Structures are given as C-alpha cells and as structure tokens.
Amino acid sequence: MFFSPFMASYRNLVTGVDTLVPIANGNQVKPINFDNAATTPPFVAVMEEVAKFSLNYSSIHRGKGYKSRFSSDFYENARFIVADFVKADPIQNTVIFVKNTTEAINKLSYRLLDRIGNGVVLSTAMEHHSNDLPWRKKYQVDYIEIDQSGRIDLADLKAKLEKYKGKVKLVTITGASNVTGFVNPVHKIAEIVHYNKARILVDGAQLVPHAAFDMKPANSPQHIDYLVFSAHKMYAPFGIGVLIGPKETFEKGIPEYVGGGTVRMVTNDYIMWDKPPQKEEAGTPNVIGIAALIAAIKTIKSLGMSNIEHYENNLLNNAYKKLKHIPDVELYTDIRSREKHLAIIPFNIKGLSHHLVAEILSYETGIAVRNGCFCAQPYIQRLLKISKQEITSHIKYPNAPKPGMIRLSFGLYNELSEIEILNRALIQIARNKRKYLQKYSLNISNYY
C-alpha cells in the first residue's frame, strides 16, 4: 500500500480512535490520547495480521506439521526484518526476542557480568528506571551529568571516561528522553565511547518508533553495540521486546533464564547450551507478538519514517506554541534549538498538582495524558530542582503526594484539531483554578 507524505492524517491506520469514552457530565466523547510515550494503540494492520497469523499458529522449532514449520520459518525470518529495520548487521549481531525493553536491559546486564567484571558502567542522569536499576544491582555505576536544560553534558562524559582511566566498559544511554523528548546524539557518543575502548547500549524504546535508526557497521567508530526497544510503543502491543547485540556476547556463559529451547544436549550431569539467539529465549516464544511487531514495522516502513517525523514535528510545534501562551503553564522542555526532539512536552500549571490537571483533562474532556515522574524520578527531581530536604521528606512519608509533571506525547494518528481542544481545556483550567480545586479532590497516593 502506498501512503502519500501529504496525508491529512494517519488516523485511519490505528484502532480504537473513535471508540467513545464517558466524561463527568454523563456524555460520551471521542477520546484524545496524548499518552503515546507510555504505549500506543495497535495499527489496524497489526490486528489484521494477528487474526490472519493465528490461523496457522503453532509451536515453533522441531515440530514437523505444516503449521509448526510455517510458524518456525516466520519466527526466524522475523529476525532479519527487525535487523534491517534498524540497520543491524545480521551476520555480526544476533536479534533476541524478549517481553519488552526492561527485560532486554536486565538480560544484557546479566550477560555482561564476565565482560565488565569490576569495571564501571556509565549511565546518565536522564535515564528511565529500566536503564538504571538493572545496572545498580551488579556493577559500579556512575552518571553522566545533564546541563541546565536537561540535555546530556558531553564534556562530562569525556571527563568521566578520563577519570576512570580505561575502567569504563559500557556506556548505557537513552536514545531519546521519555520525559523531555530530547534526542541524544548517540552516534557522536558512540564515537567517543569506542575511542575509549568501551561499548555503548542505546535504549531505543522512545526513539525507534519515531525516528529512523541506524546501528551502523561494526567497523564504523559510530556503530551501536547494543540496541533495545519495545513493540508496544510502536503500535504492536502484544508483549514483544528486542535485544540486538554482537553474537559473541551471548556465546559463552549461562543465560539468566534456562529451560526448554535453550539447550542442545542434557544429561543428569551435563548441559550443552544452544547457540544464540535460541540460548537466550527460554520457553515457548510469543510468536503472535512477533507477527504483530513485523506488521507494525512493515506499516511504518510503508509510511516512511521521514514522513512520520515530519508529521509528528508539526504536532509538536503547534502544541508548544499554544502552551507557551497559556497563563501559568510551566514548560520543562525547549524545542527551539536545532537539535532533534521527539513529540513530547512535559508541563505543569502553577497552583495545581500534576495529578489534578491530568484528572480534570480526563473527566472533563476525555483527554488522556500521563502525570507523575514517568519512571525517571532522578531526572524529574533535577528538572524540578527539588532539594535534598524535600526528597528526604518524600522518603519519610512515601504515601504523601509527590512532585511531578504532566506529559503530552503525540503519535502519528493525533491531529491538530485535538491539540486545539487541549488548548481550550488548559486555558479554562488555568483561568478557573479555584473552581476545579473545589470540584475535584486530590487523592493521596503514590504517583510514579
């Protein structure tokens, strides 16, 4: 199917966009979903492929029936389609299927134990918890600083590489922030990292669905050693994630999950492990989820990633300009620089909690946003300039309301008309704070 880059909307490609939802006055409205950084609804093509594939679904590998052979061939060929999507070398690298990005990073953190040993892992002050906590458990971890705007400080990266004098074995960094939408210069960072004899992991959960990604050949100083991302953020929410990295990383050692499908030979006192990637995929795999991912990749490629970027950029610029002119709206990202930026805008309204604003938008207009710290609490604490004393207080009283933000995150099916509805709603909220404070009570709970 051919898609014009001048389409008015990609809305018809996504399911559920016209499913009515109830609001506070008893009416039902078409929902407006500005929470795409968390997860995306499925493509129509994904749902069609899942239904179609299910007719021939069977357990893969070693089954001799037609459906088993069909499913096995599809499953293994999917690795090449995924590799091609991010320009990974399928000879040098292996594509491992997992549940999501979080599992992919946890898996890699185990598989690098022998390689890193007592070396240092450099993360950054802007990471999602999933690209922070798994490393803390096993390694000496340090954090690359961010500047006043929340962008990564490359000078600090170089300083820390120099400080540890060759002990840094891995630099793990998000491709794009799920909080601010800032896109990191990962290829430039890779060049710096490789010059210092370390490797780089890119958390592509936010970036890969919204921008073209190139892992580059292994002989390029800018190549990406490891890449992880999730299908559920790219219109295929059926429980699949991807870990891509050099085969040699996974050839030695024991996988953290063991069982069926991971071995070639077992006796009571002997185990011969299979080769990667099979060695890393214990149990019956989610073949239906992979069918969904491949359908999503094909749809995205048919649209053209540059067209998607252009369309979402238009949404971002339109929304940013509108929010800048609403009284008492505080923005925590700046899209005016020449650097790349995903269609994400975090903000607050002075005098109202992030939770309350999100609640009002949902109950009054059917607009879905996310609020809180977006699984990036250290980053949020820095952006909001929260003092150590405040943090100590939140630790002491964990059930008290926590500081946070409201996040808008756009998908390719969102429209300018939806942003106009949001704009009018936020103007009303900003002008009528007392009214809404009286109408809605703030529930005391944890907001992560």
C-alpha positions in Angstrom: 0.0 0.0 0.0 1.3 3.5 -0.9 0.9 6.4 1.5 1.4 10.0 0.5 3.6 12.2 2.7 0.9 14.8 2.3 -1.8 12.8 4.0 -4.0 15.0 6.3 -3.9 12.2 8.9 -2.7 8.7 9.6 -5.7 8.3 11.9 -7.4 5.6 9.9 -4.4 3.3 10.4 -4.9 2.9 14.2 -7.6 1.1 16.1 -9.9 2.5 18.8 -9.5 6.1 17.9 -13.3 6.6 17.6 -14.3 4.4 20.5 -16.4 6.7 22.7 -15.5 7.2 26.4 -17.6 8.7 29.2 -16.9 12.1 30.8 -18.0 13.7 34.0 -21.2 15.3 32.6 -22.6 11.9 31.5 -21.8 12.4 27.8 -19.6 10.2 25.7 -16.9 11.7 23.5 -14.2 10.5 21.1 -11.1 10.1 23.3 -7.9 12.1 22.7 -4.8 10.1 23.6 -1.7 12.1 24.3 -0.1 9.3 26.2 1.8 7.6 23.4 5.2 7.6 25.1 3.8 5.1 27.6 2.2 2.8 25.0 0.5 3.1 21.7 -2.8 1.5 20.4 -2.4 -1.1 17.7 -2.3 -0.5 14.0 -5.3 -1.9 12.1 -2.7 -3.9 10.0 -1.4 -5.4 13.3 -4.8 -6.6 14.3 -5.4 -8.0 10.9 -2.1 -9.8 10.8 -2.7 -11.2 14.3 -6.0 -12.6 13.2 -4.6 -14.0 10.0 -1.4 -15.5 11.5 -3.4 -17.2 14.3 -4.9 -19.5 11.6 -1.5 -21.0 11.1 -0.1 -20.5 14.5 1.8 -23.4 16.1 4.7 -24.1 18.5 7.9 -23.4 16.7 11.1 -25.5 16.2 11.3 -29.3 15.8 7.6 -29.7 15.0 7.1 -31.4 11.6 3.5 -30.4 11.0 2.8 -27.7 8.3 1.7 -25.1 10.9 4.8 -25.6 13.1 7.1 -25.3 10.1 5.2 -22.2 8.9 5.5 -20.6 12.3 9.2 -21.6 12.7 10.1 -20.1 9.3 8.2 -16.9 10.1 9.8 -16.6 13.5 13.4 -17.0 12.3 12.8 -14.7 9.2 11.5 -12.0 11.6 15.0 -11.5 13.0 16.2 -10.4 9.6 13.3 -8.0 9.2 13.9 -6.5 12.6 17.7 -6.2 11.9 17.0 -4.5 8.6 14.7 -2.0 10.3 17.5 -0.6 12.4 20.3 -1.4 10.0 21.9 -4.1 12.2 24.3 -6.5 10.6 22.6 -9.9 10.9 25.9 -11.7 10.5 27.8 -9.8 13.2 24.7 -9.4 15.5 22.0 -11.5 16.9 18.4 -10.5 17.4 16.9 -11.8 20.6 13.2 -11.6 21.3 12.1 -10.8 24.9 9.0 -9.3 26.5 9.9 -5.7 26.5 12.8 -3.2 26.8 13.0 -3.7 30.5 13.6 -7.4 30.2 16.1 -6.8 27.4 18.2 -4.5 29.6 18.0 -6.8 32.5 19.1 -9.7 30.3 22.1 -7.8 29.0 23.1 -6.7 32.5 23.4 -10.4 33.4 25.1 -11.5 30.2 27.8 -8.8 30.5 28.9 -9.8 34.0 32.0 -11.7 32.8 32.9 -8.9 30.3 32.5 -6.0 32.7 33.6 -7.7 35.9 34.7 -5.0 38.3 34.7 -2.3 35.6 32.5 0.7 35.5 29.1 1.3 33.8 28.3 4.9 32.9 24.6 5.7 32.8 23.1 9.2 32.6 21.1 11.5 34.9 18.2 11.3 32.4 17.5 7.6 32.2 14.3 5.7 32.6 14.5 3.5 35.7 14.7 0.4 33.4 18.1 1.7 32.1 19.3 2.5 35.6 18.2 0.0 38.2 19.4 -3.2 36.5 23.0 -1.9 36.4 23.0 -0.7 40.0 22.5 -4.3 41.2 25.6 -5.7 39.7 28.2 -3.0 38.8 29.9 0.1 39.9 27.7 2.8 38.2 28.3 6.4 37.7 26.2 9.0 36.0 26.9 11.4 33.1 25.6 14.9 34.1 22.9 16.9 32.4 23.0 20.6 31.7 20.5 23.3 33.0 18.0 22.5 30.2 18.2 18.7 30.9 20.3 17.7 28.0 23.3 15.3 28.3 26.6 17.0 29.0 29.1 15.5 26.6 32.0 17.3 28.3 31.1 15.4 31.5 31.0 12.1 29.5 34.6 12.8 28.4 35.7 13.8 31.9 34.3 10.6 33.4 35.9 8.4 30.8 39.2 10.1 31.6 38.6 9.9 35.3 38.2 6.1 35.2 41.3 5.6 33.0 40.0 2.6 31.0 37.8 1.0 33.6 34.6 2.1 31.9 33.4 -0.9 30.0 29.9 0.2 29.0 28.0 3.5 28.5 24.3 3.0 28.5 22.1 5.8 27.3 18.6 6.5 26.2 18.2 7.4 22.5 15.5 9.9 23.5 14.2 11.0 26.8 10.7 9.8 27.7 10.3 12.9 29.9 11.6 15.9 27.8 11.7 14.3 24.3 15.4 15.4 23.9 17.1 13.1 21.3 20.7 12.3 22.3 23.5 12.3 19.7 24.1 8.6 20.1 26.4 8.2 17.1 28.6 11.0 18.3 28.6 9.5 21.8 29.4 6.1 20.3 32.5 7.5 18.7 33.7 8.9 22.0 32.9 5.7 23.8 34.7 3.5 21.2 37.8 5.7 21.3 38.0 4.9 25.0 37.7 1.2 24.4 34.2 0.8 25.8 30.9 -0.3 24.4 27.6 1.5 24.1 24.0 0.4 24.7 21.2 2.6 23.4 17.7 2.3 25.0 15.7 2.9 21.9 12.2 2.4 23.5 11.2 6.1 22.8 13.4 6.8 19.7 13.0 3.8 17.4 9.2 4.2 16.9 9.5 7.9 15.9 12.8 8.3 14.0 14.9 6.3 11.6 17.7 4.4 13.4 21.0 3.1 12.0 23.2 0.8 14.2 25.9 1.2 11.6 28.5 -1.4 10.6 30.9 -2.8 13.2 33.9 -1.2 11.5 32.4 2.3 11.9 33.5 4.2 15.1 29.9 5.4 15.4 28.4 1.9 15.4 25.9 1.0 18.2 27.0 -2.1 20.1 23.6 -2.9 21.7 20.1 -1.7 21.0 16.9 -2.4 22.8 13.3 -1.4 22.1 9.7 -2.5 22.6 6.8 -3.3 20.1 4.2 -1.9 22.4 5.5 1.7 21.8 5.3 1.2 18.0 1.7 0.2 17.6 2.1 -3.5 18.3 1.1 -4.1 22.0 1.4 -7.8 22.1 4.3 -8.3 24.6 7.4 -8.3 22.5 10.8 -6.5 23.0 14.0 -6.7 21.1 17.7 -7.0 22.2 20.3 -6.7 19.4 24.0 -7.1 20.0 27.1 -9.0 18.9 26.7 -12.8 18.9 29.9 -13.2 20.9 28.4 -11.5 23.9 25.9 -14.4 24.2 28.0 -17.4 23.1 29.7 -18.0 26.5 28.2 -18.3 29.9 24.8 -19.4 31.2 21.6 -17.4 30.4 19.7 -16.0 33.3 16.6 -17.9 32.3 17.1 -21.6 31.5 14.8 -24.3 30.3 13.2 -25.6 27.2 14.6 -24.3 23.9 17.9 -23.2 25.4 19.9 -26.5 25.1 21.2 -29.0 22.6 22.0 -31.8 25.0 21.2 -32.6 28.6 22.1 -35.5 30.9 21.8 -35.7 34.7 25.3 -34.2 35.0 25.9 -32.4 31.7 24.4 -29.5 29.8 25.3 -28.4 26.2 23.8 -24.9 25.7 22.4 -24.0 22.3 23.8 -21.2 20.2 22.4 -17.6 20.5 19.8 -16.4 20.0 17.9 -19.7 20.9 20.1 -20.0 24.0 18.6 -16.7 25.3 14.9 -17.5 24.6 13.8 -20.0 27.2 10.3 -21.5 26.9 7.6 -21.1 24.2 8.1 -17.8 22.5 5.5 -15.2 21.8 5.2 -15.8 18.0 1.9 -13.9 17.8 3.6 -10.9 19.3 6.4 -11.1 16.8 3.8 -11.3 14.0 2.4 -8.1 15.4 5.8 -6.4 15.5 6.6 -7.4 11.9 3.2 -6.0 10.8 4.0 -2.7 12.6 7.5 -2.5 11.0 6.0 -3.0 7.6 3.4 -0.3 8.1 5.9 2.2 9.4 8.3 1.5 6.5 5.4 1.9 4.0 4.6 5.3 5.6 8.2 6.3 5.6 9.9 7.3 8.8 10.8 10.7 7.5 7.1 11.4 6.8 6.2 10.2 10.3 8.9 12.5 11.8 7.7 15.5 9.8 4.0 14.9 10.8 4.8 14.5 14.5 7.1 17.5 14.4 4.2 19.6 13.1 2.1 18.4 16.0 4.9 19.2 18.5 5.5 22.7 17.1 1.8 23.5 17.1 1.2 22.3 20.7 4.4 24.0 22.0 3.4 27.4 20.6 -0.1 27.2 22.1 1.2 26.1 25.5 3.7 28.9 25.6 0.8 31.5 25.6 -1.3 29.9 28.3 -1.0 31.8 31.6 0.7 29.9 34.4 1.8 27.0 32.2 5.4 26.0 33.1 7.2 24.1 30.3 10.1 21.7 31.1 11.5 21.2 27.6 12.7 23.6 24.9 12.2 22.6 21.3 13.6 25.8 19.8 17.2 24.6 19.4 18.4 22.9 16.2 18.8 19.6 18.0 16.3 16.8 17.3 13.3 16.5 19.6 10.6 13.9 19.8 6.9 15.0 20.1 6.9 15.1 23.9 6.1 18.1 26.1 6.2 18.0 29.9 4.5 20.9 31.8 2.7 22.0 34.9 0.1 24.6 35.7 1.1 26.8 38.7 -1.1 26.3 41.7 -2.4 22.9 40.6 -1.0 19.5 41.2 0.0 17.4 38.2 -2.4 14.7 39.3 -5.3 17.1 39.4 -4.7 18.6 36.0 -4.5 15.1 34.4 -7.7 14.1 36.2 -9.6 17.2 35.0 -8.5 16.7 31.4 -9.7 13.1 31.5 -13.0 13.7 33.3 -14.0 17.0 31.6 -12.8 16.4 28.0 -11.8 12.8 27.5 -8.1 13.8 27.0 -5.6 11.2 28.2 -2.2 12.4 29.4 0.3 10.9 31.8 1.4 12.5 35.1 4.0 11.9 37.7 7.6 11.1 37.2 7.4 8.7 34.2 9.7 6.1 35.8 12.5 8.7 35.7 12.4 10.1 39.2 16.1 11.3 39.5 15.7 13.2 36.2 12.4 14.8 37.3 13.9 15.8 40.6 16.7 17.6 38.7 14.3 19.3 36.3 12.0 20.5 39.1 15.0 21.5 41.2 13.8 19.5 44.2 16.0 19.9 47.2 17.6 17.1 49.2 15.4 18.1 52.1 12.3 17.6 50.0 13.5 14.2 48.7 14.2 13.1 52.3 10.6 14.2 53.3 9.2 12.1 50.4 11.2 9.1 51.6 9.9 9.6 55.1 6.3 10.0 54.0 6.0 7.7 51.0 2.2 8.0 50.7 2.2 11.8 50.5 1.6 13.4 47.1 4.8 13.6 45.1 6.1 16.3 42.8 5.8 15.5 39.1 4.7 16.8 35.7 2.0 16.3 33.1 3.3 14.8 29.9 1.9 15.2 26.4 3.3 12.7 23.9 2.0 12.5 20.4 1.6 9.7 17.9 1.2 9.6 14.2 -2.6 9.4 14.4 -3.1 12.5 16.6 -4.4 15.6 14.8 -4.1 19.4 15.1 -7.8 19.6 15.9 -7.2 17.5 19.1 -4.4 19.9 20.1 -6.9 22.8 19.7 -9.3 21.0 22.1 -6.4 20.5 24.6 -5.5 24.2 24.3 -9.0 25.4 25.1 -9.2 22.9 28.0 -5.9 24.1 29.5 -6.9 27.8 29.2 -10.1 27.0 31.1 -8.2 25.1 33.8 -5.6 27.9 34.2 -8.3 30.6 34.4 -10.6 28.7 36.8 -8.3 27.0 39.3 -10.5 27.6 42.4 -13.5 26.1 40.6 -11.6 22.9 39.8 -10.0 22.7 43.2 -13.4 22.7 44.8 -14.8 20.2 42.2 -12.1 17.6 42.4 -10.4 16.3 45.5 -6.8 15.2 45.3 -6.4 11.5 46.1 -3.4 10.9 48.3 -1.4 8.1 46.7 1.9 7.3 45.0 2.5 8.7 41.6 5.4 7.1 39.9 
